[in-house]
Amino acid sequence: MARRGWGGSPPAGDDEAAARIVAAAVELIGERGTTSIAEVADALGVIRQTVYRYFPTVDALLQAAAVQAVGAFLDRLAAHLCGIGDPADAVVEGIVFTLDEVPRAPHLKLMLAGEHAHTEAIASGQAMAFGMTMIQRFDVDWPAHGYDEARLRDLVEFQLRIMQSFFISPGDPRRTPDQLRAFLHDWVAPAVRKPALNLGGVTN
């Protein structure tokens, strides 16, 4: 039955099938702000079980679509952070920029602030892959500041969880970007700078 779907042109293999499912989800999210397994299956002319074979939950599909679609956001982020070499300054500014961008980026919003962005999803493989791509676009020499691969992954998870907390509860009244920046500099920046302090033989 699946071979009669796919618009009459079935994929050559699993990789192509998964890519076409994600592409359909990306398009639907761009049009509607969200999507479902049923809508993606209908758009491709396949049964829902075909989509479930590659993406067992709607969370997994939405995360994959978000990662696929956020290239333009990452370009804007890199341009915004160009020249900021201090890791703490870059992380703070990256969080402020992302929180400001989310309302205008439906795919990013679904990943970090949508109804499917539960605590478990924010540290999923797809979200972590996005976060690693995001932080590697920063204009920062991470190894020089004490960050190896494992440490950088921990920082990415920390950053994702911080952002999710502001999506869930932005505050009342909501902080302005400058107020948020000052708050993050007080509480987040010291944690980000700690590896560099330890690298220099200073502990705290």
N, C-alpha and C positions, 0 to 999 in steps of 0.2 A: 504493500500500500504506500509506503514511504517513497518508493521509486516512481510512483505515479504523481507524486507531489513535486515540490521544488520548482514549480513553474514549468514542468516538463523537462527540466535539465538537472538531474540528480548530481550531487557533489561527487568528486572523484575519490574522496576519502574522508576520514573523520576530521582531519584538520580543516579541510574546506567546509565541511558541514558546520562545524563549530563557528568558523569565521562568518559564514552566511547568517547563522542564527544571531550572532552578536550584531552584525551589520543591520539586520532587520530591527533589532531591539533599539539600537542607536537612533535609527530613523523615526521609530514610533515615539521614543522619549522626546526627541526634538520637536515633534508635532504636538504631543499631548501632555508632556511633562512627566509621564510615567508609562508603564506598559505591564502586560501580564504574559504568562506562558501561553494562554489561549490566544491572545492577540497576535503574538509572534508566530505561533503555529499557523494561524489563519492567513497571515501575510505571506508565509512561505508555501502554503498549500500542503502542509503536512499535519499529521495528527499530533496531539500534545505529547504523547509518549515519545515521539521522535525528539522533541526539544528536551524533555526530561532526561533522555539518555545522555545528553551532553551537559545539561545544567539541572541538577536534581531539585533545585529550589528556585523560586523567583528571586530570592536574595542573591544567589550565585550569578544568575543571569544579569541582574541589574548592576552588580558590581563589575562584571566583565564589560558590560556596555559602557559604564562610566569610565573605566580605565581606557577603553578604546577611544572615547570621544573627547578626552580632556587635553588633547595636544595643544589646542589654541590657548587654553588657560595657562598651560605650562610655559608657553612662549611669552605670554604677557607677564607671568610671574618672574621669569628669568630677566626680562627687560627691566622690570620694576626693581629687582634686587641687584642689578648690575653695579659692581663697584663696592658692594658691602661685603667685606672680607672677614669681619668679626662674626664668629658663629652665633653668638647670642643675639647680636643685632639682626642678623639674617633670619634666625628662627622667629624672633618677635615680629619682624616686619612681614615675614611670610605668613604667619598666623593672621595678622591684621588684614593683609591683602586678601587672603583666602576667604575670611569671614565676610569681607565687603563684596567679593565677587560672587559668592554662592547664589544670591537671589537672581542673578542674571545668567547663571549657567545651570540649566536643568539637569544635565548628566552629573555634574559635580554635586549638585544639591541632593540628588538621589543617593549618591555614595556616602555623603557626610551628614546630611540633615533630613533626609526623607523618612517616610514611615518604615522603610526596611533597614535603616541605618541603626540597628540595635548595637548594644555594646559588643556582642560577639562578632558582628559584621565589621566593626570598625578596625578590628585587628585581624581580619581574614587575610588569606593569601593575596587576594586581589587588591584589597585596600593597602596592604603593606607594599605591594609592588608599585602601586600608585605613589605612596608616600616616599619610597626610595627614589623613584624617578623624580619626584618633586624636589627632594632635598639635594639630589645630585645636580640639579640645575642651579643651585645657589652658587654664588661666586666666592666659595669658601674652600680653602685647602684643608679638608677635614683631617687627613693624617697628621698634618703639622700641628693640629690642635688636640691631638690625642685620641682621635676617633678611628678605630679599625672597623672592619665590616660588622662585627657583632655589636659594637658600641653604637654604630650608626643606625643599625636596625632598632636598637632600644630607643634611640632618640626619635626615630620616625614614629614608633608606637606611642611614645610620650606625647609627641606633637599632635598625632591624630586624636588621642584621647582628650587632650586639652581643647582642641577645636570642637570635638563632639559635645563637650560639656557646655560650651557657649551656644551651640545650636539648640541643645535641649533646654537650657535655662539662660537666656541672654542677660537677665538682670532686669530689675525694675527700680528706677528707670534704666534703660539700656545705655551702656557707656558709649560715648562718642569714640571715633577712632583714636584720637589723641589720649583720651582717658584710658582706653583699652591698652594702648601702647605703653603708657606709664605703668599700668598695673602689671603687664607682662614683664616689663623691665625689672620691676621690683621682685617678682616671684618666680618667673620662668628663667630669666637670663642667668641668675646665679647657678642654677642646675645645669644649664647648657655649658657654662664656662668651667665647670668642675674638672672634666678630663684634662683640659689644658693646664689647670693649676697642678694636678697630680703629675702631669708630664714634666712639669718644671720642678718637681720635687716638693711642692707645697701641698699640704693636706688640710682639709677643714672638716 
